[in-house]
């Protein structure tokens, strides 16, 4: 069984696999895709228990990795792909690169964060469940204003069940870090917070790069981007991905985390 997916620019010479975040779907990338050159073949799937794959349950990072590996083997050019992962998708991308190095070229992830266990940990699934429904009530025009224009869509509450919240919270609420991997990797930590807590953890980005085996891997931040910058600055997101995959200088504004 292949994950439901979109295949774009099938004549492109290099495949890029986009991996969306928690409670989202392949539609998360619909603002970035138009800015990707036609020289790239794009695979944009839904993760298990999300979008058109909502019937493929339960969700787990391990299951996602195995199914994405099969998608690469079946659909990608030369059975290899560059990876793009955001938030939960960043966790999935790193594990995919670690477990299936023969299928992965370069990697670009953003918003990789780890939340160590705390006194609230047992209640996090319930907290997330309530927060998502509360955030859906906020007018989108206000969200865009608070998030510097980021077009953050409402989450489908029929997908966001308490069960799925439990399955998703576990990978990011852990002290366990991924195994090392070989692929050359760019790790981006969004640098802008404010009223909405949308700033990533730069320490997590730096630690992730320390685990990477490829010494060309780097962690960077950008002061004006927020966690969902694929919906805030999609042109910049696509430009950054292409620059990394083509081994060019990153766009102005990115600073290396040291």
C-alpha positions, -999 to +999 in steps of 0.1 A: +000+000+000+013+034-010+005+065+010-019+089-008+002+115-025+006+141-052+033+136-078+042+169-095+066+176-124+071+139-131+097+147-157+120+164-131+154+148-127+156+149-089+128+139-065+120+160-034+098+145-008+078+169+013+067+157+048+040+177+066+035+184+103+011+171+129-026+172+123-020+186+088-019+171+053-002+174+020-022+206+015+003+222+039+027+225+010+003+241-015+019+275-011+055+262-015+050+239-045+044+267-070+078+282-062+097+249-068+114+248-102+101+222-127+135+206-127+124+189-095+100+160-093+079+166-062+063+139-040+038+153-015+022+125+006-002+124+035+012+107+066-007+078+082-039+090+100-038+123+082-056+138+052-064+112+026-045+086+046-068+090+077-079+054+075-043+041+078-041+038+115-025+041+140+000+068+134+036+063+144+069+078+132+082+042+125+052+034+104+054+067+085+091+061+078+085+026+064+056+038+042+076+068+029+105+045+021+082+024+000+069+055-017+105+065-026+113+031-039+082+031-061+079+067-073+112+086-069+137+091-096+165+065-092+148+054-060+163+083-041+149+116-028+158+148-011+138+153+020+119+183+033+103+180+068+085+205+090+078+201+127+067+165+132+077+160+096+112+169+106+113+140+131+100+117+104+125+130+079+155+125+102+144+089+111+139+081+074+174+093+067+188+073+096+170+040+087+171+041+049+203+059+039+202+043+005+170+061-003+180+096+008+200+124-008+202+157+011+178+167+039+162+200+048+142+202+081+127+230+101+110+232+135+126+201+149+119+203+187+121+180+216+100+186+248+115+168+278+090+152+301+075+174+328+047+173+354+023+181+325+034+153+303+006+129+312-019+155+303-004+168+270-026+149+247-057+164+263-041+198+264-033+196+226-068+184+219-083+214+237-058+239+223-064+229+187-102+233+191-097+267+208-073+279+181-098+270+154-122+295+170-098+324+164-106+343+132-081+336+105-076+373+098-064+377+134-041+347+131-025+361+100-020+395+117-004+379+148+017+356+126+031+381+101+008+370+074+012+333+078-018+315+062-023+290+090-053+269+082-079+255+106-072+219+117-098+192+108-111+182+142-125+150+128-088+139+123-076+155+155-089+128+179-076+123+214-062+090+202-041+107+175-030+134+200-016+106+221+002+090+192+017+123+181+027+137+214+049+107+223+077+113+197+082+149+205+077+147+243+108+125+249+144+126+259+153+101+231+171+117+202+174+101+168+202+078+157+229+093+136+225+095+098+247+101+068+228+126+046+240+162+044+214+181+064+202+217+069+184+223+102+164+256+105+152+271+137+126+298+133+137+329+152+105+350+156+082+347+186+060+374+201+024+372+213+021+338+195+049+314+207+061+305+172+099+305+178+117+272+175+144+259+199+178+268+186+195+245+211+176+215+197+187+225+162+223+226+172+221+193+191+205+176+161+234+187+139+259+174+165+243+139+160+247+141+122+276+122+107+280+144+076+302+173+086+286+196+059+254+196+080+246+229+096+220+245+119+208+280+111+182+305+123+165+335+107+151+363+129+119+370+108+106+335+102+080+318+124+075+280+130+051+276+100+072+297+076+061+275+048+028+294+051+043+327+060+071+331+034+066+302+009+088+317-017+117+320+008+110+284+020+113+271-016+144+292-023+161+279+008+153+243-001+167+247-036+198+265-024+206+237+000+200+209-025+220+227-052+248+235-028+244+273-032+246+300-006+215+303+016+193+334+011+203+365+030+192+366+066+201+331+077+227+329+105+247+298+115+240+286+150+272+281+169 
